[in-house]
Amino acid sequence: DNGACEVSFDSIRDGDGSHTQYSSCDVDDYISTIENLKSRPLFAALKCLLPTSTEDNVQKWLVENKFDQNVQEKLRSYNGQDLLALSKADCKDLLGVQHGIRLFNKLECLRSG
């Protein structure tokens, strides 16, 4: 016994609808598999801001998109639906011109996505 831990998978549906079949693999292979999946559309979608995103998800999205602590604090009580409903004027009123326009542009990319 080399101390390797075993992990089993049935199959994982990729973002394009195809299936990747996995049997069991040791932890190193598992980590490599996860790293590979991070580049797939399904994993990327999990990092998106959605209307169903919770307040915690919004905070994580703000951190992921490098919004500073002040912006995070001002938007602490916003969920995904609240944030996605903001107009350009709302964003500027809440965060000032610089951060407001940046947030609005990020939201517009998600809306048109």
DRENPA-3360 file (N, C-alpha, C; in nm, 2 decimals, always signed):
BEGIN
1 = DNGACEVS = +0.08/-0.12/+0.00/+0.00/+0.00/+0.00/+0.09/+0.12/+0.00 ~ +0.07/+0.21/-0.10/+0.15/+0.33/-0.11/+0.09/+0.45/-0.04 ~ -0.03/+0.43/+0.03/-0.10/+0.54/+0.10/-0.18/+0.63/+0.01 ~ -0.20/+0.59/-0.12/-0.28/+0.67/-0.21/-0.42/+0.65/-0.17 ~ -0.50/+0.76/-0.17/-0.64/+0.76/-0.14/-0.71/+0.74/-0.28 ~ -0.82/+0.67/-0.28/-0.89/+0.64/-0.41/-1.02/+0.72/-0.41 ~ -1.05/+0.78/-0.53/-1.17/+0.85/-0.55/-1.24/+0.79/-0.68 ~ -1.37/+0.77/-0.67/-1.44/+0.71/-0.79/-1.54/+0.81/-0.85;
9 = FDSIRDGD = -1.55/+0.81/-0.98/-1.65/+0.89/-1.05/-1.72/+0.80/-1.15 ~ -1.85/+0.83/-1.17/-1.92/+0.76/-1.28/-1.89/+0.82/-1.41 ~ -1.94/+0.94/-1.42/-1.91/+1.02/-1.54/-1.94/+1.17/-1.51 ~ -1.88/+1.26/-1.58/-1.90/+1.40/-1.56/-1.94/+1.46/-1.69 ~ -2.05/+1.53/-1.68/-2.11/+1.59/-1.80/-2.03/+1.73/-1.82 ~ -1.97/+1.74/-1.94/-1.90/+1.86/-1.97/-1.99/+1.97/-2.01 ~ -1.95/+2.09/-2.02/-2.03/+2.21/-2.05/-2.09/+2.19/-2.19 ~ -2.02/+2.12/-2.28/-2.08/+2.11/-2.42/-2.17/+1.99/-2.43;
17 = GSHTQYSS = -2.21/+1.93/-2.32/-2.31/+1.82/-2.32/-2.24/+1.68/-2.33 ~ -2.11/+1.67/-2.36/-2.05/+1.54/-2.38/-2.02/+1.49/-2.24 ~ -1.99/+1.36/-2.23/-1.96/+1.29/-2.10/-1.82/+1.25/-2.11 ~ -1.75/+1.27/-1.99/-1.62/+1.21/-1.98/-1.63/+1.10/-1.87 ~ -1.59/+0.98/-1.91/-1.60/+0.87/-1.82/-1.47/+0.85/-1.73 ~ -1.49/+0.83/-1.60/-1.38/+0.81/-1.51/-1.41/+0.68/-1.43 ~ -1.30/+0.61/-1.40/-1.31/+0.50/-1.31/-1.26/+0.55/-1.18 ~ -1.17/+0.48/-1.12/-1.11/+0.53/-0.99/-0.97/+0.58/-1.03;
25 = CDVDDYIS = -0.92/+0.67/-0.95/-0.79/+0.73/-0.97/-0.74/+0.77/-0.83 ~ -0.61/+0.78/-0.83/-0.55/+0.82/-0.70/-0.56/+0.98/-0.69 ~ -0.53/+1.03/-0.57/-0.55/+1.17/-0.54/-0.48/+1.26/-0.64 ~ -0.36/+1.23/-0.68/-0.29/+1.31/-0.78/-0.36/+1.32/-0.91 ~ -0.41/+1.21/-0.96/-0.49/+1.21/-1.08/-0.62/+1.29/-1.06 ~ -0.68/+1.28/-0.95/-0.81/+1.35/-0.92/-0.78/+1.50/-0.92 ~ -0.67/+1.55/-0.86/-0.64/+1.69/-0.86/-0.61/+1.73/-1.01 ~ -0.54/+1.65/-1.08/-0.52/+1.69/-1.22/-0.65/+1.70/-1.30;
33 = TIENLKSR = -0.74/+1.61/-1.27/-0.87/+1.61/-1.34/-0.95/+1.74/-1.30 ~ -0.95/+1.78/-1.18/-1.01/+1.90/-1.13/-0.95/+2.02/-1.20 ~ -0.82/+2.03/-1.21/-0.75/+2.14/-1.28/-0.79/+2.14/-1.43 ~ -0.81/+2.03/-1.49/-0.85/+2.02/-1.63/-1.00/+2.07/-1.64 ~ -1.08/+2.03/-1.55/-1.22/+2.07/-1.55/-1.24/+2.22/-1.54 ~ -1.15/+2.29/-1.46/-1.16/+2.43/-1.44/-1.16/+2.51/-1.57 ~ -1.10/+2.46/-1.68/-1.10/+2.53/-1.80/-1.23/+2.50/-1.89 ~ -1.31/+2.42/-1.84/-1.43/+2.38/-1.92/-1.55/+2.48/-1.89;
41 = PLFAALKC = -1.64/+2.50/-1.99/-1.74/+2.60/-1.97/-1.83/+2.58/-1.85 ~ -1.86/+2.45/-1.81/-1.94/+2.42/-1.70/-1.88/+2.48/-1.57 ~ -1.76/+2.46/-1.55/-1.69/+2.51/-1.43/-1.69/+2.67/-1.43 ~ -1.66/+2.72/-1.55/-1.67/+2.87/-1.56/-1.80/+2.93/-1.53 ~ -1.91/+2.86/-1.57/-2.04/+2.90/-1.54/-2.07/+2.91/-1.39 ~ -2.01/+2.82/-1.31/-2.03/+2.83/-1.17/-1.97/+2.95/-1.11 ~ -1.88/+3.02/-1.18/-1.82/+3.15/-1.12/-1.90/+3.27/-1.17 ~ -2.01/+3.25/-1.25/-2.09/+3.36/-1.30/-2.18/+3.41/-1.19;
49 = LLPTSTED = -2.22/+3.53/-1.21/-2.32/+3.59/-1.13/-2.46/+3.57/-1.20 ~ -2.55/+3.51/-1.13/-2.68/+3.48/-1.18/-2.79/+3.55/-1.10 ~ -2.91/+3.56/-1.15/-3.02/+3.62/-1.07/-3.05/+3.54/-0.95 ~ -3.01/+3.41/-0.95/-3.03/+3.33/-0.83/-2.92/+3.33/-0.73 ~ -2.81/+3.41/-0.76/-2.70/+3.41/-0.67/-2.73/+3.47/-0.54 ~ -2.68/+3.41/-0.43/-2.71/+3.46/-0.30/-2.62/+3.58/-0.27 ~ -2.64/+3.65/-0.15/-2.55/+3.76/-0.11/-2.41/+3.71/-0.10 ~ -2.39/+3.59/-0.05/-2.25/+3.54/-0.04/-2.19/+3.52/-0.17;
57 = NVQKWLVE = -2.27/+3.47/-0.27/-2.22/+3.45/-0.40/-2.18/+3.58/-0.47 ~ -2.26/+3.68/-0.44/-2.23/+3.82/-0.50/-2.10/+3.87/-0.44 ~ -2.08/+3.85/-0.31/-1.95/+3.89/-0.25/-1.83/+3.82/-0.31 ~ -1.85/+3.69/-0.33/-1.74/+3.61/-0.39/-1.71/+3.66/-0.54 ~ -1.82/+3.69/-0.61/-1.80/+3.74/-0.74/-1.73/+3.87/-0.74 ~ -1.76/+3.96/-0.65/-1.70/+4.09/-0.64/-1.55/+4.07/-0.61 ~ -1.51/+3.98/-0.52/-1.37/+3.95/-0.49/-1.30/+3.90/-0.61 ~ -1.37/+3.80/-0.68/-1.31/+3.74/-0.80/-1.29/+3.84/-0.91;
65 = NKFDQNVQ = -1.37/+3.94/-0.91/-1.35/+4.05/-1.02/-1.28/+4.17/-0.96 ~ -1.21/+4.15/-0.85/-1.12/+4.25/-0.79/-1.18/+4.39/-0.76 ~ -1.30/+4.38/-0.71/-1.36/+4.50/-0.65/-1.31/+4.52/-0.51 ~ -1.28/+4.64/-0.47/-1.22/+4.67/-0.34/-1.32/+4.65/-0.23 ~ -1.26/+4.65/-0.11/-1.34/+4.63/+0.01/-1.46/+4.73/+0.03 ~ -1.44/+4.86/-0.01/-1.55/+4.95/+0.00/-1.67/+4.92/-0.09 ~ -1.64/+4.87/-0.21/-1.74/+4.83/-0.30/-1.82/+4.71/-0.24 ~ -1.74/+4.61/-0.19/-1.79/+4.49/-0.13/-1.89/+4.53/-0.02;
73 = EKLRSYNG = -1.84/+4.62/+0.07/-1.92/+4.66/+0.18/-2.05/+4.73/+0.14 ~ -2.05/+4.81/+0.04/-2.17/+4.89/-0.01/-2.27/+4.79/-0.07 ~ -2.22/+4.68/-0.12/-2.31/+4.58/-0.19/-2.33/+4.46/-0.11 ~ -2.30/+4.46/+0.02/-2.31/+4.35/+0.11/-2.45/+4.28/+0.11 ~ -2.56/+4.36/+0.10/-2.69/+4.31/+0.12/-2.76/+4.28/-0.02 ~ -2.68/+4.29/-0.13/-2.73/+4.26/-0.26/-2.72/+4.12/-0.30 ~ -2.83/+4.06/-0.36/-2.82/+3.93/-0.42/-2.80/+3.94/-0.57 ~ -2.80/+3.83/-0.64/-2.78/+3.84/-0.78/-2.88/+3.92/-0.86;
81 = QDLLALSK = -3.01/+3.89/-0.82/-3.12/+3.97/-0.89/-3.11/+4.12/-0.86 ~ -3.08/+4.16/-0.74/-3.06/+4.30/-0.71/-2.95/+4.36/-0.79 ~ -2.84/+4.29/-0.79/-2.72/+4.35/-0.86/-2.74/+4.36/-1.01 ~ -2.80/+4.26/-1.07/-2.83/+4.25/-1.22/-2.93/+4.35/-1.26 ~ -3.01/+4.40/-1.16/-3.12/+4.50/-1.19/-3.07/+4.64/-1.19 ~ -2.94/+4.66/-1.15/-2.89/+4.80/-1.14/-2.87/+4.87/-1.27 ~ -2.91/+4.99/-1.28/-2.89/+5.07/-1.40/-2.75/+5.13/-1.39 ~ -2.71/+5.20/-1.50/-2.58/+5.27/-1.50/-2.58/+5.38/-1.39;
89 = ADCKDLLG = -2.70/+5.45/-1.39/-2.71/+5.56/-1.29/-2.71/+5.51/-1.15 ~ -2.78/+5.39/-1.13/-2.78/+5.33/-0.99/-2.63/+5.29/-0.95 ~ -2.56/+5.23/-1.04/-2.42/+5.19/-1.01/-2.33/+5.32/-0.97 ~ -2.35/+5.42/-1.05/-2.27/+5.55/-1.02/-2.31/+5.61/-0.89 ~ -2.44/+5.61/-0.86/-2.49/+5.67/-0.74/-2.44/+5.59/-0.62 ~ -2.44/+5.46/-0.63/-2.40/+5.37/-0.52/-2.25/+5.38/-0.49 ~ -2.17/+5.38/-0.60/-2.03/+5.35/-0.59/-1.94/+5.47/-0.64 ~ -2.00/+5.57/-0.69/-1.92/+5.68/-0.75/-1.89/+5.65/-0.90;
97 = VQHGIRLF = -1.84/+5.74/-0.97/-1.83/+5.73/-1.12/-1.74/+5.61/-1.16 ~ -1.62/+5.61/-1.10/-1.52/+5.51/-1.15/-1.56/+5.37/-1.12 ~ -1.59/+5.34/-0.99/-1.63/+5.20/-0.96/-1.77/+5.17/-1.01 ~ -1.86/+5.27/-1.02/-1.99/+5.25/-1.07/-1.99/+5.21/-1.22 ~ -1.91/+5.28/-1.30/-1.90/+5.24/-1.44/-1.84/+5.11/-1.46 ~ -1.74/+5.08/-1.38/-1.67/+4.95/-1.39/-1.77/+4.83/-1.36 ~ -1.85/+4.85/-1.25/-1.94/+4.75/-1.21/-2.05/+4.74/-1.32 ~ -2.10/+4.85/-1.37/-2.20/+4.84/-1.48/-2.15/+4.77/-1.60;
105 = NKLECLRS = -2.03/+4.80/-1.64/-1.97/+4.73/-1.76/-1.96/+4.58/-1.74 ~ -1.92/+4.54/-1.62/-1.91/+4.40/-1.59/-2.05/+4.33/-1.59 ~ -2.15/+4.40/-1.54/-2.29/+4.35/-1.54/-2.34/+4.35/-1.68 ~ -2.31/+4.44/-1.76/-2.35/+4.44/-1.90/-2.30/+4.32/-1.98 ~ -2.17/+4.29/-1.95/-2.11/+4.17/-2.01/-2.19/+4.04/-1.97 ~ -2.23/+4.04/-1.85/-2.31/+3.92/-1.80/-2.45/+3.92/-1.87 ~ -2.51/+4.03/-1.88/-2.64/+4.04/-1.93/-2.64/+4.00/-2.08 ~ -2.54/+4.04/-2.15/-2.53/+4.01/-2.30/-2.47/+3.88/-2.33;
113 = G = -2.41/+3.81/-2.22/-2.34/+3.69/-2.23/-2.40/+3.58/-2.30;
% end
